[in-house]
Amino acid sequence: MMVASILSRDDSLNSAVIRNNKDRVQQGLDPASMNTSAYSDARGRLELGVVLQAAAQIAYETDLRLTLDEFWGILIPFIIDGSTATANDTPANQEVFPQHGMQQEGIGFPILRLEILQSLKSGMIRGAAFGSYKGKETGEMALARQLFPVLEKNSLLIGDRYFPSYFVMAELIKRGAHGVFQSHAARDLDFRHGQQLDTLDHIVEWIKPQKPSWMTQEEYDHYEQKISVREVDISTEINKGERFVIVTTLMDNNNFSKLKLSEIYKHRWKIESALKDIKDTFNMGHIDAKSPEMIEKVFWAHLLSYNILRWHILNAAVLYETTIDKVSVKTASTIMTENGGLILSTPKEGLPKLFADLYYQMTQVPVGMRPGRAEPRVVKKRPKPFPRMQEKRSDWHAKRNI
């Protein structure tokens, strides 16, 4: 019921019960009570480990069964990024997830910081972490470090300029993994030094900085005194007016030319789309939960729902010989939720034909592909105010005219 509510983009308790009764009637069963307390109590009893394990297992096992095209070779690509979400304004939530410090008490909402690791093989979320928006060890990098155990040998991590620090690059090297990131704006880049590979393409040594406060001495000693990384200016390849430098551990400029690195980095934008789908399409921008424990369950229920939908999208792509990027997440979500009762009431022998028909519908709504576009998109039309706010404005204008 939680998954169906999330995919239908209406996660209220009342709607969940109504939807469940609709499915029961379609299966020839008597409708259950309309009292939402039983469903609410059941959500409270649901063990977090069940939801968390289901979300992780479907992604892991799906990735094991997939092969990549020649573009990636032996690399296993992942993308990483962070965002924020709000939660219900309750004392329990405020204590664990305090609101923004610039907001007055009673005005804002508890804020969560999110970090997700997405597989480019399946499009599923392979790892996620969340925590308070402020406080010690609550930053995006602290959350990202919790996801590094997912990375295996030959994994390739793609991220924005926030990630290429010495310790991130050293950790990837130690794991036998690789990284492709945009260089941080504060890093001093001088292409006159280092081992020259090509024009504005060289290998340099980074010296280990002083021990950060969050790191133990044992962890600090775990890393080498210096590491070698490659810095590549790909401004021409991506048609950028200003300098755009990639930092990577992929040292072979024959197999990983400037053009190849630019094509790899373009995949980073897909995680922005995933975050938008999870937060906006599935309404996780605000988590409707009154306690930190329920916030965690709802958070992982959203990721489970996203991975389940991605599993259907992957099946549609394989069956009708297209790619997962060309199947709309929103369209697929609508198709699966609108036909949920039909799926439950269809005999087992009729399910292959039914799913084939549903998957065909998914592939008939193309996703617009605009290579080289500037992101984020320009917002040319402001959203309308909430009805209550619009009503207040109308009253104010009426009184002013009087």
Sequence and secondary structure as in RCSB ss.txt:
>XXXX:A:sequence
MMVASILSRDDSLNSAVIRNNKDRVQQGLDPASMNTSAYSDARGRLELGVVLQAAAQIAYETDLRLTLDEFWGIL
IPFIIDGSTATANDTPANQEVFPQHGMQQEGIGFPILRLEILQSLKSGMIRGAAFGSYKGKETGEMALARQLFPV
LEKNSLLIGDRYFPSYFVMAELIKRGAHGVFQSHAARDLDFRHGQQLDTLDHIVEWIKPQKPSWMTQEEYDHYEQ
KISVREVDISTEINKGERFVIVTTLMDNNNFSKLKLSEIYKHRWKIESALKDIKDTFNMGHIDAKSPEMIEKVFW
AHLLSYNILRWHILNAAVLYETTIDKVSVKTASTIMTENGGLILSTPKEGLPKLFADLYYQMTQVPVGMRPGRAE
PRVVKKRPKPFPRMQEKRSDWHAKRNI
>XXXX:A:secstr
 HHHHHHTT   HHHHHHHHHHHHHHTT     S THHHHHHHHHS HHHHHHHHHHHHHHHHHT    TTTTT 
EEEEEEEEEEEE   HHHHHHS   TTS TTTS  EEEEEEEEETTT  EEEEEEEESSSTT SHHHHHHTTGGG
  TTEEEEE TTS  HHHHHHHHHHT EEEEE  TTS   TTSSEEEETTEEEEEEE     TTS HHHHHTS S
EEEEEEEE TTTTT SS  EEEES   TTTS HHHHHHHHHTTHHHHHHHHIIIIIT  SEE  SSHHHHHHHHH
HHHHHHHHHHHHHHHHHHHTT  GGGS HHHHHHHHHHTHHHHHHS GGGHHHHHHHHHHHHHTS     TT  S
S    S     HHHHHHHHHHHHHHH 
